[in-house]
Amino acid sequence: MALICELDEQWSFVGSKARQHWLWYAYNTKTGGVLAYTFGPRTDEMR
């Protein structure tokens, strides 16, 4: 069984553009189901 998924990101802000919040999510392209997601700041650092 092959699982084909995509990863996407989007951002929004609360009150001002200096307070950006990012959403990353992975979803199954066949069923449209969300496999995983996370919210947080976007930085150049790897954790």
Secondary structure, DSSP 4 states (H G I P E B T S, - for coil): ----EEEEEEEEESSSTTSEEEEEEEEETTT--EEEEEEE---S---
